[in-house]
């Protein structure tokens, strides 16, 4: 088990503070993008880390990724006109579901100073 120093705090939750738009879609855009959330997306912005009883996306959306039917899944968080200065991002998995797909992910961000 990793030491406690490796775990970042869950606050502040900048998605909650900025009321960011959060969208899931497959790229390239196919098959009726964006994907439909299975919960009210405001639950991602409520500042609470509680896991939901069922997944956020349909299993068919996840199981078809990189299958030829659908490509990669992109979760985009847009804070509109708010620029955030962050030094880390915490992804939280539900310990009740070790099959979580967040173990195979890539994080990309926009750097306004570098315009890249």
N, C-alpha and C positions, 0 to 999 in steps of 0.2 A: 504494500500500500504506500503511495507517495506521501511525503511529509506534508504537513499543513501549509508550509510555505509555498507550495506549488499551486494552491487553490486561490483564485482571485475572489474578492467579494462580489456579491450579486448586485450591489448598489454603488453608485447611482445607475439606474437603468435608463440610458439615454434614449432608447426607443420610446419609453414612456414620457420622458421630459419633452421630447420634440414632437410627439404624436406622429411619428414617421409613417409613411405609407409602406406596407409590407406586402409583397407580391411573390407568388411562386409561379414559375413558368418553365416550359421545356425550351431548350434552344437547339437548333434553330426553331423558331416559332412554328408549331404544327399542332394539329389535333385540338383545336379550340382553346388555345392559350388565352388568358392565364388559367392555371389550375385552380380548382375550387377548394377553399379552406373548409374543413369539416367542423370548425368551431368559429365563433364570432372572433374576427381578427383583433378586436379590441382587447381580448384576453392577453394578447402579446404585448399590449401597451399599458396594462393595468398596474405594472410594478411588482406583481407577485410572481414567484418562481414555481408555483404549483403546476404539476403535470396534469394533463387532461386524461380522462378515462380511455379515450380512443385516439388514434393518430390524427395529426393535423391534415394529412392528405389521404386520399383513397389508396388502398393497397395497389390497385391496378395502375395508378400513376407511378408509384415507386417501383413496382416489379417490372414495368416496361422500360425503365431507363436504360439507355445504351443497348437496347435490344434490336434496333433497326426500326422499330415502330415509333419510339421516342428517343431523343438524344439526352443530353445532360439536363439535370434539374438546376434551376437558378432561383435562389431566394434573394430578392432585391429589396433593400431597405433604403428608402429615399427620405431624407430629412428636409426636403424642400430647400428653403433659403438658409437653413441653419448649417453653419460649418461647425463640425465637432473636432476637437483635438483629443485624441485618445491614444493611450499607450498599450492598450490590450483589449481583447474581446474575449468574453467568457461564453462558451457554449456549454449548456447544461443538459445532460442526458438523464432520463428517468431510470433509476437503478432497478426498477421493476421490469424494465424492458431492455435487456442487454443486447438485443438484436438491432439496436438503433443504427440508422444509416449515417449518423453524423461522424462516424469514424473515418469515412472516406470522403473528405471534402477539401476544397481549396477556397481560401479567403482572398478576395480581391477588393480593393478600395480605390477611391478617387482621391488623388492628392491635388488640391486646388493650386498650391504653389508651383508644382511641377507640371500642371495641366496634363497629367497622365494617370 
